[in-house]
Amino acid sequence: MKIDDLILQGWDCYTNKVANGLLTPENEKMMQLQLAQIFQTLSPIYEYREAESIKILLEVPVTIRNGVNRIIDIVIAHDENEETAFFPIELKCFRLYSRNSGKKRGAQNLGMYDYWEDIENIEGYFELDNYRQGYQLTLTDDPYYVESPHNGPQVAVYSTNKNRLNVMGKLQQPIANRGGHVALRGKYSMDKWVKTNSFYFIAQQTWNA
């Protein structure tokens, strides 16, 4: 599908620019704006017909799962033949050092939980009219998320280690300031991590399971 091609091409362009220092996202908001600009630049290439349009939407509010309110980072709206399909994208940017203090960031356990909650949310977006497959796109220069063994009770449950395969069903473990429960309908593996220079990138396609 052409929107999948657009998303993956845009992600490939973005990850190479980040890995080679041409773009330096310090947080998720910067990542969102930079990636959206690339999608916007590419989108006319994928408009093949006069009555076709592709729009890049940011911060799209939705309500899912019996009244849960969420804001989708990026939605690509594809309009063709008077029908519009929506492709949701959630983002995570886990930087090793804080932008202001230069100190190492912590709370990787919360970051891992938020990663899986993003995927749960995208699965929930499929309940909305005309929402199609989505993507969770994450970057980090903190090897802990990818390389380190996650043996503690929280990080074991919500691990994003590259060797973790076939994650599905309920992920449940109390964790500070979070719900402590993620329910996945699909099956996901973390072997999609790609390392380029000092960064790790992962694109997780999320389907209506």
Secondary structure in CASP SS format (residue, H / E / C, confidence):
PFRMAT SS
TARGET T0000
AUTHOR 0000-0000-0000
METHOD secondary structure of the structure
MODEL  1
M C 1.00
K H 1.00
I H 1.00
D H 1.00
D H 1.00
L H 1.00
I H 1.00
L H 1.00
Q H 1.00
G H 1.00
W H 1.00
D H 1.00
C H 1.00
Y H 1.00
T H 1.00
N H 1.00
K H 1.00
V H 1.00
A H 1.00
N C 1.00
G C 1.00
L C 1.00
L C 1.00
T C 1.00
P C 1.00
E C 1.00
N C 1.00
E H 1.00
K H 1.00
M H 1.00
M H 1.00
Q H 1.00
L H 1.00
Q H 1.00
L H 1.00
A H 1.00
Q H 1.00
I H 1.00
F H 1.00
Q H 1.00
T H 1.00
L H 1.00
S H 1.00
P H 1.00
I H 1.00
Y H 1.00
E C 1.00
Y C 1.00
R C 1.00
E C 1.00
A C 1.00
E E 1.00
S E 1.00
I E 1.00
K E 1.00
I E 1.00
L E 1.00
L E 1.00
E E 1.00
V E 1.00
P E 1.00
V E 1.00
T E 1.00
I E 1.00
R C 1.00
N C 1.00
G C 1.00
V E 1.00
N E 1.00
R E 1.00
I E 1.00
I E 1.00
D E 1.00
I E 1.00
V E 1.00
I E 1.00
A E 1.00
H E 1.00
D E 1.00
E E 1.00
N C 1.00
E C 1.00
E E 1.00
T E 1.00
A E 1.00
F E 1.00
F E 1.00
P E 1.00
I E 1.00
E E 1.00
L E 1.00
K E 1.00
C E 1.00
F E 1.00
R C 1.00
L C 1.00
Y E 1.00
S C 1.00
R C 1.00
N C 1.00
S C 1.00
G C 1.00
K C 1.00
K E 1.00
R C 1.00
G C 1.00
A C 1.00
Q H 1.00
N H 1.00
L H 1.00
G H 1.00
M H 1.00
Y H 1.00
D H 1.00
Y H 1.00
W H 1.00
E H 1.00
D H 1.00
I H 1.00
E H 1.00
N H 1.00
I H 1.00
E H 1.00
G H 1.00
Y H 1.00
F C 1.00
E C 1.00
L C 1.00
D C 1.00
N C 1.00
Y E 1.00
R C 1.00
Q C 1.00
G E 1.00
Y E 1.00
Q E 1.00
L E 1.00
T E 1.00
L E 1.00
T E 1.00
D C 1.00
D C 1.00
P H 1.00
Y H 1.00
Y H 1.00
V C 1.00
E C 1.00
S C 1.00
P C 1.00
H C 1.00
N C 1.00
G C 1.00
P H 1.00
Q H 1.00
V H 1.00
A H 1.00
V H 1.00
Y C 1.00
S C 1.00
T C 1.00
N C 1.00
K C 1.00
N C 1.00
R C 1.00
L C 1.00
N C 1.00
V E 1.00
M E 1.00
G E 1.00
K E 1.00
L E 1.00
Q E 1.00
Q C 1.00
P C 1.00
I C 1.00
A C 1.00
N C 1.00
R C 1.00
G C 1.00
G C 1.00
H E 1.00
V E 1.00
A E 1.00
L E 1.00
R E 1.00
G E 1.00
K E 1.00
Y E 1.00
S C 1.00
M C 1.00
D C 1.00
K C 1.00
W C 1.00
V E 1.00
K E 1.00
T E 1.00
N C 1.00
S C 1.00
F E 1.00
Y E 1.00
F E 1.00
I E 1.00
A E 1.00
Q E 1.00
Q E 1.00
T E 1.00
W C 1.00
N C 1.00
A C 1.00
END
